Amino acid sequence: MPQPRDRFLAFAFAAADLLVETGLDGVISFAHGAFAQRLGAEASTFLGRRISRLFIAADQASLAMAMASVTLKGRIVPLVLRLADGASTPVTIAALMMPGPPARLCFTIGPVPIAPDPAAGPQPAFDEPLLFVREAELALRAGGAGRMGLFEVRYWNDLQSRLAAEDIAMLRSGIAAVLAESGSGVLAGEIAAGRYGILGNDELDIGSLAERVRNVVSNGPAAGIASVEVASMALDPGSLTPTQAARTLRYAVSRFAAGGIAATQADGAQDGLAGIIAHSGQRARAMREAIAERRFRLQFQPIVGLHDHTIHHFEALLRPSRHEDYPSESTQDFVLFAEMVGLAEELDVAVLEEALDALRSSAAATVAVNVSGFTMQSQPFRKRVLELLAAHPDVVGPAHTPHRLLIELTETAEIDDMAAAADAIAQFRAHGVPVCLDDFGAGGAAFRYLRAFGVDYVKIDGLYVRAAARGARERGFVAAMVELAGQADAKVVAEMIETEDQAALMRELGVHYGQGWLFGRPGTLPGARR
């Protein structure tokens, strides 16, 4: 048990409003201070929760990044995050690691001594669906989520074309304020343009919130242009395992972000998570056939050295063919659906085989193939990869030398069996196949993976590349990620580079390689059969 004297040493002379102690997993074991005034609930109610839930979702990856490096540095230097208090109040957070057993982190959270840079402008609560769904999955796995509300502002494109930017900003702020005031223990945010999600227990009053959101839309500049559609989705997993429930929730949020409420209802979301699974049978059969018959194609996008712009390798990008059972399926939906219905491994093997076939007809190219976190845990997949490497001596070269194949571990799925995934990665690298950790920075899991797995590359999520031009705070995030990767002896790739200024900035921050439209759009692998 933590000793009071240790806490005193860690918290001594802290000019803080909130004092928090967690384990290295971020779960709060001690809380004291002005929680009622700051967050609307007594300190004791936060015990057992993750410290990340004290902050808005857009800042949670920053905290995860800082916590990932704490075992190396022994402390978290002061950084500015925003509380999940409805007003997104900026606060300064710092921490000191106290040795164990068990090791723990002592956090001080207090006022910002210097006002944040106003030029940075307000940030939306969520920049993309995965930021919302990752937190939603945590709540679902912990048993703290019973219902999800989905709010869609119809005709959002018309609003953007007819209203001034300040009117759009006021509308978004009004909706965000309504959702933020929905009560404690609720996760809410904008997960796509004009589309909002809220997650809470079974007592969450979706109907009341819907009326308030409608009032914001009908009583402001959007009156007469837009309307609000609302749906409620039960999250009772029923007979689903926690992993199945998390996969299904992830798919549902992705579908809502891409196609709105109509897309989720077409998938059976009105009947909850089990309803989505029940509605998936025909599409699952069609997808299995599509994978077996290779009804998809690969496009290849170059990754170049930022210092000389020479091509280092290509990433193989999946492009599903249209089918009557999923005529408008995006690549992301296609992959997430495969994971939900248990076809991720079959899909990953099929893509790997197609990429190896392309490599055989391209004499010099090196190709990176994406592999789901689900698949990386599979012993049959590991065996199949090693068989394929042995069967393709023309592309893999001698033992213990770098192959022309790389594997990118994607973070579309949480890895439950870390030991199995680590063993697979170690075996691939022992056979000369480098491994890249994709989506670095997009979620807290990536930082755990960097500590647990030996990898050769990390790929920084494109959100950070775009944000780095806004100010020193955002550039600091990228610099910290580069430092973390360097400590793990991994090279860094930055994705979504579209301008020379972005490329120059990434180069200045120590990034080794770049990917994006500046260097080339996805296309045919040079020299490969068309």
SULPE-V930544 format. One record per helix or strand. SS is the DSSP state (H for helix, E for strand). FROM is the first residue (numbers start at 1). TO is the last residue. Records with the same first field share a line. If there is no record, write none. Layout:
SS=FROM-TO, FROM-TO
This chain:
H=4-11, 35-39, 43-46, 51-54, 57-68, 70-73, 118-120, 129-141, 156-162, 165-180, 206-218, 242-266, 269-278, 281-292, 331-340, 344-360, 373-376, 379-391, 393-396, 418-430, 444-452, 462-467, 472-487, 500-508
E=18-23, 27-33, 50-50, 55-55, 75-83, 90-98, 104-111, 147-154, 187-192, 195-200, 227-234, 296-305, 311-320, 367-371, 405-409, 434-440, 457-460, 491-494, 513-515, 523-523
